Amino acid sequence: MSGAESSPGAERYRPVARAVHWLIAALAVMVVSLGWASGSAPRNSPARDSLLLLHRSVGLTILALMVFRTLWRWFDPAPPPPPALGRIEAGLARLTQFGLYLIFLVMPLAGYLNAAAAGRAVSFFGLVSVPPLLPVDERLSQFAIAVHLLGQYVVYLLVSLHVVGALYHGAIRRDGVLDRMLPLRRSVGFKS
């Protein structure tokens, strides 16, 4: 089974891969925004508690989607890069994509470990609580939050590289690389 739809030109990712990609992208914007907002809310306030509940819940959703996406990619590999893509470009794209997969798995896990190692359950939208699945360990909790807080800068870097690369291929090279992941085919747009 191939990860692409049959089409002329560059092969596209399948609809499931594209949908999960864009859903995770939207959730990533939400989780970052909620994290920033909770950081600026007054400590021990109901507003901060609500923002943290949403931040953690969206983070758990990203974790679940990333596990699904990783398994999906294992069974339905990505289409091959277009022939016009050089070896260095293809290697950088693979490295950036691997980094994004890794960081979007590590960040929610580190957030959960921070809470769990402090002996706190993590509520999923107030519907279900994910209990701490390990003993209380203050050092692990502090390490996990440090990874989580520093990891945000890795997210910013990798997402920026990914977006700049996509825009470069869509607006400057016009080589179909961006079209492979767009939700719908473009009949007009960057191509001339």
N, C-alpha and C positions, 0 to 999 in steps of 0.2 A: 504494500500500500504506500502510495506517495503522498507527501504533504501538500501537493499542489493540485489545482484544478487544471484541466487541459485547456490551453488557450494559446493563441498566437503570441509570439514575443516572450517576454519574461514570465515564468510560471508564478502564479499567485499562491498565497497561503490559502488553505481551506477556510470555509466560513467559520467553523468553530474556533480555529486558531486566531482568526482576525477578531472575532467577537470577544474572546477572552483577553486578547491583547488590549483592545480599546476599553474594556471594562476595568482591567487592572490600571490602565493609564488614568482613567477618571477617578478611581478609588485612591490612587496614589496622590493626586492633587487634593482630594478631600482629606486624606489622613495627614498630609503635611500641613494643610490649612488648620485642621483641628489641633494639631500639635503646637503650632505657633500660637493659636488663640488660647489654648489651655496654659501655655507658658506665661502669657501676659495677664491671665485672670488672677484675681486675688486668691491666695492660698486658703484652703478650707472653706471656700464659698460654694454654694449650690451650682453656680454657673461653671466653675472650674470642674466640679465633679461631673456635671453633665457633659462637658467637652471631653473630659478624659474617658468617660464611658463610651462616647461615640468614637473617639480616637482608637481606643482599644478594640472596639467592635469592628470597625473598618479594617484595622490591622489584622484581626483574626480572619476576616473575610478575604483579605489579600493573601494570607497564608494558605487558606483552603484553596483559593483559585490558583495559586502558584504550584501547589502540590498537584492539582488537577492538570495544570498546563504542562508541568514537567513530565507527568505520566503520558499525557496526550502526545507530546513531542517525541517521547520514547517510542510510542507505537505508530505515530504518524509524523515522520521526520519533515523538517523544513524543506521546501523546494530548493534545488541547487541554485547557487548564485548565478546571475546572468553572466554570460561569457565576457561581456565588456568590462566586468569588474576585475580589476587587477588582483594579483595574489596578496599584495600588501593591504589593499582595501578590504578584500574578503576576510583576511586574517583579523584586521582591526574590527570589522563588523562582528565576527564570531566572538572575539574577545570581549567586546562591549556587551553583546547579548548574554554571554556567559556571566559576566559581572552583574548584569541586571537580574538575571535569574537568581544568582547567589544572594545578592543584597536584599531582594524582595522575599527571600526565604529567611535570611538571617535577622533582618530588622524586626518582624513580628515575633520571631522566636526569642530574641533578646528582650523585647518588651514583656513577653509572657514570663520568661525566666526571672526578670527583675521582680515582678509581682509574686510569682510562685516561691522564689527563694526567700522572700520576705514574709511568707506564710499567708499571702492574700490570694483569694480566688479572683478570676477575671470574668466579669459579667459580659455576656454577649447580648447587647441591646436590651439589657434588663430582662431577657427571656430565660436564659440558661446561664449558669455559672460554671466556668471551667475551673475545677479545683486545683490547688497546688499539688503537683504530682511528684514533689521531691521535698526532702526535709528543709527546714529553715536554715539558711546559710547566708548571713549578712554579706560576707565577702563576695559570694557568687552574685547576690542581688546587686551590689555596687558595680561589679565587673560588667554585668549584663546591661545596666543602665548606661555605663560608660560606652559600651559597644553601640548601644542604641543611639545615644546622643552624637557620637562621632560618626556613626554610620550614615546619619542624615547628609553629611557632606559628600560621602561617596555616592549617595543617591543623586544629589544635585549634579555632581560631576558626570556620572554615567548617563543620566537622563538628558543632560545638556548635550553631551557628545552624540547621543542617539538622535535627538531632535535635529541638531545641526547637520548630522549626516543625512538624515531623511530629507530635510529641506534642500540641501546641496544637490542631492540626486533628483529631487522633484523640480526645483526651480532653475538650477544651473545646468546640470548634465542632461536632464530630461531623458533619462535612460530606462525608465520603467521600474526602477528599484522601489520607489515610494509606492507606486501603484500596487505592488505585490501585497501590501498590508492595508491599503485603504478599504473601508467597509464596502464601498460601491465602486464600480468602474467609473472612471471619468471619461466623459465624451468631450469635455472642454476643460480648460484649466491651464496647467503649466506647459502642456505640449503645444507646439505650433504646427 
